[in-house]
């Protein structure tokens, strides 16, 4: 049998953002219906705590798989990504491995696409003023996703390093055909914004609740461990909280857990999973003035659904490298 190898460039070609938003909506609804399994990720640290290996398995009716990634914060500013790895896709009839794909590109696209689903569900229909905190891979993909789901007319971007935000603004303006304004502070970026995406690697809050305007929607993306957060307790307290998965939030989301540990909120602060909103089990936004916040952690089932879609497109278009793999038994 063969296994199909699909590299980063091919992932980008086969998983356009608009299509991925729809794929993510479908799989989150399936998860809400109980049609997929999404165990918590496991993390194995290096002895010196300089990095870790993360394993994320998931199972759907017609596909199963696992994403394995290394997380190396020390790679920031080097030629290496901070997150690198693979997604391995299996079929469920015989358990045959079908494809091995670049995980970094899948993660970059599907993370922003899930925020696109959240924004499509929760942001005001006419939301057009976007703030992005951070200038890395997720900042770029979130700009693309927000443009796909809302009529964005103004974009402000902030990061700690002026050269990074200037470079990001120039490149993104040219690439996406929208003016991106670099600003000197996070407060200047989010003041008056009705869509806010936090995509930083910060362990401490970069956004304060007192800066938020009525009716804003937040996609809080960067922190994915219980000891790190991008938004302060006031921001979490002021917001109606929506999540990709309750279990993940209660175990891994520092933005939520640290505010809870301070006594500001309880577990019932989680209003709904996105799948519940998609299935009509929760209304989502209930008034023009309420602040909605989607806390993204990233789920293995999102990687699996992305990989399945990529594989189907690759087979149909004859893209990827087929490599003989395994022994045939007779």
DRENKE-467266 format. One line per 5 residues: their letters; for each residue x, y, z of C-alpha. Coordinates in nm, 3 decimals, padded with zeros to 5 digits. Example, Ala and Ser with C-alpha at 12.3 -4.5 7.8 and 13.67 -1.06 7.14 Angstrom:
<torzas>
AS) 01.230:-00.450:00.780  01.367:-00.106:00.714
</torzas>
This chain:
<torzas>
XXXXX) 00.000:00.000:00.000  00.100:00.363:-00.050  00.091:00.657:00.187  00.046:01.005:00.041  00.296:01.271:00.150
XXXXX) 00.158:01.626:00.134  00.395:01.915:00.207  00.327:02.263:00.338  00.290:02.429:-00.001  00.044:02.161:-00.110
XXXXX) -00.156:02.199:00.212  -00.194:02.571:00.139  -00.304:02.491:-00.216  -00.559:02.230:-00.113  -00.710:02.401:00.194
XXXXX) -00.824:02.754:00.103  -00.946:02.960:00.396  -01.308:03.000:00.285  -01.343:02.625:00.233  -01.178:02.553:00.567
XXXXX) -01.428:02.776:00.751  -01.708:02.556:00.618  -01.518:02.236:00.700  -01.464:02.358:01.056  -01.832:02.447:01.097
XXXXX) -01.927:02.098:00.984  -01.689:01.918:01.218  -01.776:02.132:01.521  -02.143:02.054:01.460  -02.054:01.684:01.433
XXXXX) -01.865:01.709:01.761  -02.169:01.872:01.918  -02.384:01.581:01.801  -02.145:01.332:01.959  -02.025:01.200:01.624
XXXXX) -01.654:01.251:01.693  -01.409:01.174:01.972  -01.161:01.439:02.085  -00.944:01.328:02.380  -00.736:01.588:02.561
XXXXX) -00.390:01.643:02.418  -00.088:01.498:02.596  00.228:01.701:02.653  00.577:01.560:02.711  00.836:01.815:02.821
XXXXX) 01.206:01.806:02.751  01.414:01.771:03.067  01.519:02.138:03.064  01.164:02.263:02.983  01.293:02.429:02.665
XXXXX) 01.029:02.256:02.455  00.776:01.978:02.442  00.613:01.717:02.223  00.234:01.739:02.190  00.015:01.449:02.078
XXXXX) -00.345:01.509:01.966  -00.555:01.207:01.856  -00.913:01.213:01.727  -01.169:00.982:01.568  -01.464:01.043:01.335
XXXXX) -01.698:00.791:01.173  -01.497:00.766:00.851  -01.152:00.888:00.952  -00.913:00.883:01.242  -00.578:01.043:01.297
XXXXX) -00.324:01.210:01.517  -00.129:01.534:01.510  00.215:01.526:01.664  00.398:01.856:01.701  00.704:01.993:01.872
XXXXX) 00.666:02.325:02.052  00.995:02.512:02.084  00.951:02.872:02.205  01.321:02.937:02.157  01.272:02.918:01.781
XXXXX) 01.107:03.260:01.772  01.326:03.488:01.561  01.513:03.198:01.397  01.466:03.017:01.067  01.263:02.748:01.248
XXXXX) 00.894:02.764:01.331  00.806:02.741:01.698  00.554:02.465:01.614  00.651:02.185:01.373  00.505:01.843:01.312
XXXXX) 00.283:01.614:01.112  -00.078:01.502:01.084  -00.126:01.131:01.013  -00.459:01.033:00.855  -00.608:00.680:00.873
XXXXX) -00.922:00.526:00.725  -01.153:00.342:00.963  -01.245:00.022:00.774  -00.906:-00.149:00.791  -00.704:00.113:00.983
XXXXX) -00.482:00.189:00.685  -00.264:00.502:00.709  -00.358:00.717:00.410  -00.154:01.034:00.432  00.117:01.223:00.617
XXXXX) 00.085:01.602:00.604  00.262:01.913:00.724  00.101:02.010:01.055  00.221:02.370:01.071  00.018:02.479:00.769
XXXXX) -00.289:02.284:00.876  -00.268:02.446:01.220  -00.222:02.793:01.075  -00.524:02.763:00.847  -00.770:02.568:01.061
XXXXX) -00.708:02.776:01.377  -00.802:03.094:01.196  -01.089:02.919:01.019  -01.240:02.819:01.355  -01.215:03.183:01.462
XXXXX) -01.390:03.258:01.134  -01.672:03.026:01.237  -01.693:03.198:01.577  -01.693:03.542:01.416  -01.959:03.442:01.166
XXXXX) -02.177:03.316:01.454  -02.111:03.580:01.719  -01.986:03.909:01.575  -02.230:04.175:01.467  -02.331:04.139:01.101
XXXXX) -02.186:04.477:01.007  -01.864:04.443:01.210  -01.591:04.605:01.003  -01.325:04.744:01.241  -01.062:04.477:01.310
XXXXX) -00.779:04.480:01.564  -00.505:04.217:01.559  -00.261:04.178:01.845  00.047:03.991:01.725  00.225:03.976:01.390
XXXXX) 00.312:03.608:01.349  00.162:03.327:01.143  -00.173:03.337:01.322  -00.203:03.713:01.281  -00.172:03.668:00.906
XXXXX) -00.417:03.378:00.883  -00.666:03.552:01.111  -00.666:03.857:00.889  -00.749:03.631:00.595  -01.024:03.455:00.792
XXXXX) -01.184:03.776:00.916  -01.190:03.915:00.562  -01.369:03.596:00.454  -01.655:03.628:00.705  -01.710:04.000:00.768
XXXXX) -01.697:04.324:00.560  -01.372:04.445:00.718  -01.284:04.801:00.621  -01.031:04.904:00.886  -00.746:04.698:01.030
XXXXX) -00.511:04.798:01.312  -00.220:04.579:01.419  00.005:04.590:01.723  00.298:04.391:01.850  00.573:04.473:02.095
XXXXX) 00.835:04.532:01.826  00.778:04.828:01.596  00.970:04.674:01.308  00.749:04.364:01.316  00.423:04.556:01.303
XXXXX) 00.552:04.788:01.030  00.664:04.490:00.822  00.339:04.301:00.880  00.127:04.603:00.789  00.311:04.666:00.463
XXXXX) 00.303:04.304:00.351  -00.056:04.232:00.457  -00.186:04.553:00.296  -00.036:04.447:-00.035  -00.143:04.084:-00.007
XXXXX) -00.505:04.133:00.101  -00.591:04.466:-00.057  -00.695:04.631:00.269  -00.511:04.907:00.453  -00.345:04.772:00.768
XXXXX) -00.240:05.040:01.019  00.048:04.966:01.257  -00.017:05.127:01.597  00.201:05.191:01.900  -00.004:05.020:02.173
XXXXX) -00.249:04.738:02.221  -00.498:04.989:02.360  -00.475:05.199:02.044  -00.540:04.887:01.837  -00.852:04.767:02.019
XXXXX) -01.021:05.097:02.111  -01.340:05.113:01.906  -01.278:04.782:01.732  -01.574:04.548:01.687  -01.360:04.243:01.604
XXXXX) -01.043:04.170:01.802  -00.803:03.879:01.747  -00.528:03.813:02.002  -00.261:03.596:01.840  00.045:03.659:02.057
XXXXX) 00.287:03.427:02.235  00.255:03.626:02.558  00.210:03.453:02.893  00.071:03.771:03.050  -00.235:03.974:02.946
XXXXX) -00.185:04.207:02.650  -00.552:04.316:02.644  -00.747:04.480:02.925  -01.120:04.456:02.965  -01.154:04.828:03.027
XXXXX) -01.052:04.891:02.664  -01.338:04.694:02.511  -01.625:04.866:02.334  -01.985:04.748:02.369  -02.074:04.496:02.099
XXXXX) -01.718:04.381:02.036  -01.632:04.022:01.950  -01.297:03.869:02.057  -01.112:03.567:01.923  -00.856:03.481:02.192
XXXXX) -00.610:03.242:02.032  -00.249:03.263:02.143  -00.239:03.099:02.487  -00.306:02.725:02.499  -00.181:02.619:02.844
XXXXX) -00.333:02.677:03.187  -00.050:02.905:03.305  -00.068:03.160:03.019  -00.326:03.417:02.916  -00.359:03.705:02.670
XXXXX) -00.663:03.881:02.821  -00.703:04.001:03.177  -00.968:03.901:03.428  -01.182:04.206:03.355  -01.199:04.118:02.985
XXXXX) -01.305:03.764:03.065  -01.558:03.882:03.323  -01.717:04.138:03.087  -01.755:03.890:02.802  -02.004:03.619:02.712
XXXXX) -01.767:03.322:02.680  -01.789:03.066:02.399  -01.543:02.780:02.350  -01.451:02.506:02.107  -01.479:02.238:02.380
XXXXX) -01.575:02.268:02.748  -01.348:01.986:02.858  -01.047:02.148:02.694  -01.130:02.489:02.842  -01.166:02.351:03.195
XXXXX) -00.829:02.178:03.171  -00.611:02.394:02.945  -00.735:02.752:02.899  -00.531:02.989:03.111  -00.738:03.290:03.000
XXXXX) -01.038:03.126:03.167  -00.872:02.931:03.448  -00.665:03.216:03.591  -00.970:03.443:03.604  -01.163:03.161:03.771
XXXXX) -00.883:03.105:04.021  -00.910:03.473:04.118  -01.277:03.415:04.202  -01.407:03.648:03.930  -01.599:03.380:03.737
XXXXX) -01.712:03.020:03.774  -01.741:02.725:03.541  -02.088:02.845:03.444  -01.928:03.147:03.278  -01.892:02.924:02.970
XXXXX) -02.207:03.003:02.774  -02.176:02.739:02.501  -01.954:02.546:02.265  -01.952:02.666:01.905  -02.109:02.335:01.804
XXXXX) -02.407:02.406:02.029  -02.458:02.742:01.860  -02.427:02.581:01.516  -02.689:02.323:01.613  -02.931:02.589:01.742
XXXXX) -02.896:02.474:02.102  -02.775:02.820:02.208  -02.860:03.161:02.065  -02.507:03.297:02.062  -02.513:03.677:02.071
XXXXX) -02.831:03.801:02.237  -02.794:04.181:02.206  -02.602:04.436:01.998  -02.413:04.568:02.301  -02.292:04.249:02.465
XXXXX) -01.927:04.153:02.431  -01.867:03.802:02.301  -01.540:03.614:02.345  -01.437:03.293:02.173  -01.155:03.116:02.357
XXXXX) -00.972:02.901:02.103  -00.759:02.608:02.214  -00.748:02.409:01.892  -00.888:02.059:01.875  -00.746:01.744:01.722
XXXXX) -01.074:01.682:01.543  -01.023:02.011:01.358  -00.688:01.883:01.233  -00.849:01.553:01.137  -01.131:01.713:00.940
XXXXX) -00.879:01.939:00.766  -00.658:01.641:00.680  -00.952:01.444:00.543  -01.055:01.736:00.321  -00.697:01.785:00.202
XXXXX) -00.660:01.415:00.124  -00.982:01.408:-00.078  -00.874:01.713:-00.277  -00.524:01.574:-00.327  -00.655:01.244:-00.467
XXXXX) -00.900:01.423:-00.695  -00.633:01.660:-00.828  -00.341:01.418:-00.837  -00.135:01.619:-00.587  00.112:01.475:-00.335
XXXXX) 00.380:01.208:-00.339  00.273:00.844:-00.303  00.530:00.639:-00.113  00.515:00.259:-00.076  00.447:00.186:00.289
XXXXX) 00.396:-00.132:00.488  00.389:-00.494:00.382  00.098:-00.658:00.202  -00.024:-00.968:00.385  -00.163:-01.271:00.201
</torzas>
